[in-house]
């Protein structure tokens, strides 16, 4: 006889289901959100800083320029 059902610990969603709010809520509820990103081969990731150029060697093809923290902090303060 099978035991009680095991509750899921993660959910897979399509690219329309991904959002910061969705990630935050599911994290708070103890679930992992696993997005399926459409055309992932065209996604670019931004480096945290110039000193991190060699840190993510295996992701080099997907990496773009470093983040511009000065621009982020300027606009973040105005919110």
C-alpha positions as a LaTeX table, in Angstrom:
\begin{tabular}{lrrr}
\hline
Residue & $x$ (\AA) & $y$ (\AA) & $z$ (\AA) \\
\hline
Unk1 & 0.00 & 0.00 & 0.00 \\
Unk2 & 1.49 & 3.40 & $-0.95$ \\
Unk3 & 2.14 & 5.99 & 1.72 \\
Unk4 & 0.79 & 9.53 & 1.83 \\
Unk5 & 1.59 & 11.74 & $-1.17$ \\
Unk6 & 4.80 & 13.72 & $-0.99$ \\
Unk7 & 4.24 & 17.46 & $-1.33$ \\
Unk8 & 6.20 & 19.14 & $-4.13$ \\
Unk9 & 9.25 & 21.21 & $-3.27$ \\
Unk10 & 9.52 & 22.99 & $-6.61$ \\
Unk11 & 7.38 & 24.10 & $-9.52$ \\
Unk12 & 8.35 & 24.39 & $-13.19$ \\
Unk13 & 6.76 & 27.30 & $-15.06$ \\
Unk14 & 6.98 & 28.85 & $-18.50$ \\
Unk15 & 8.52 & 32.25 & $-19.17$ \\
Unk16 & 5.25 & 34.09 & $-18.45$ \\
Unk17 & 5.23 & 32.82 & $-14.88$ \\
Unk18 & 8.60 & 34.24 & $-13.91$ \\
Unk19 & 8.75 & 37.47 & $-11.98$ \\
Unk20 & 10.54 & 38.82 & $-8.94$ \\
Unk21 & 7.28 & 38.71 & $-7.01$ \\
Unk22 & 6.71 & 35.09 & $-8.02$ \\
Unk23 & 10.24 & 34.09 & $-7.02$ \\
Unk24 & 9.94 & 35.95 & $-3.70$ \\
Unk25 & 6.57 & 34.50 & $-2.76$ \\
Unk26 & 7.46 & 30.94 & $-3.60$ \\
Unk27 & 10.74 & 31.28 & $-1.70$ \\
Unk28 & 8.88 & 32.56 & 1.37 \\
Unk29 & 6.50 & 29.61 & 1.10 \\
Unk30 & 9.41 & 27.19 & 0.95 \\
Unk31 & 9.16 & 26.24 & $-2.73$ \\
Unk32 & 11.64 & 26.57 & $-5.55$ \\
Unk33 & 10.50 & 28.25 & $-8.75$ \\
Unk34 & 12.10 & 26.74 & $-11.84$ \\
Unk35 & 11.43 & 28.94 & $-14.86$ \\
Unk36 & 11.71 & 27.66 & $-18.39$ \\
Unk37 & 13.13 & 30.67 & $-20.18$ \\
Unk38 & 12.17 & 30.98 & $-23.82$ \\
Unk39 & 15.17 & 31.30 & $-26.15$ \\
Unk40 & 17.67 & 30.87 & $-23.32$ \\
Unk41 & 20.46 & 30.86 & $-25.89$ \\
Unk42 & 19.81 & 34.60 & $-26.38$ \\
Unk43 & 19.81 & 35.54 & $-22.67$ \\
Unk44 & 22.74 & 37.66 & $-21.49$ \\
Unk45 & 23.89 & 37.80 & $-17.88$ \\
Unk46 & 25.56 & 40.89 & $-16.46$ \\
Unk47 & 28.79 & 40.56 & $-14.50$ \\
Unk48 & 28.71 & 41.94 & $-10.95$ \\
Unk49 & 31.93 & 43.88 & $-11.61$ \\
Unk50 & 35.00 & 44.14 & $-13.79$ \\
Unk51 & 37.07 & 42.12 & $-11.34$ \\
Unk52 & 34.76 & 39.14 & $-11.90$ \\
Unk53 & 35.67 & 38.60 & $-15.58$ \\
Unk54 & 37.45 & 35.29 & $-14.97$ \\
Unk55 & 35.23 & 34.13 & $-12.10$ \\
Unk56 & 32.46 & 32.70 & $-14.28$ \\
Unk57 & 34.60 & 30.98 & $-16.90$ \\
Unk58 & 31.97 & 28.40 & $-17.90$ \\
Unk59 & 29.39 & 31.15 & $-18.47$ \\
Unk60 & 31.67 & 33.36 & $-20.58$ \\
Unk61 & 29.53 & 33.00 & $-23.72$ \\
Unk62 & 26.42 & 34.17 & $-21.86$ \\
Unk63 & 28.10 & 37.05 & $-20.02$ \\
Unk64 & 27.66 & 40.68 & $-21.05$ \\
Unk65 & 29.23 & 43.84 & $-19.67$ \\
Unk66 & 29.51 & 44.51 & $-15.91$ \\
Unk67 & 26.57 & 46.05 & $-14.08$ \\
Unk68 & 26.60 & 49.81 & $-13.73$ \\
Unk69 & 26.08 & 50.08 & $-9.99$ \\
Unk70 & 26.32 & 53.88 & $-10.10$ \\
Unk71 & 23.28 & 54.09 & $-12.40$ \\
Unk72 & 21.35 & 51.59 & $-10.30$ \\
Unk73 & 22.00 & 53.47 & $-7.06$ \\
Unk74 & 21.03 & 56.80 & $-8.66$ \\
Unk75 & 17.67 & 55.51 & $-9.86$ \\
Unk76 & 17.09 & 53.41 & $-6.77$ \\
Unk77 & 17.36 & 56.48 & $-4.50$ \\
Unk78 & 14.72 & 58.29 & $-6.52$ \\
Unk79 & 12.04 & 55.66 & $-5.93$ \\
\hline
\end{tabular}
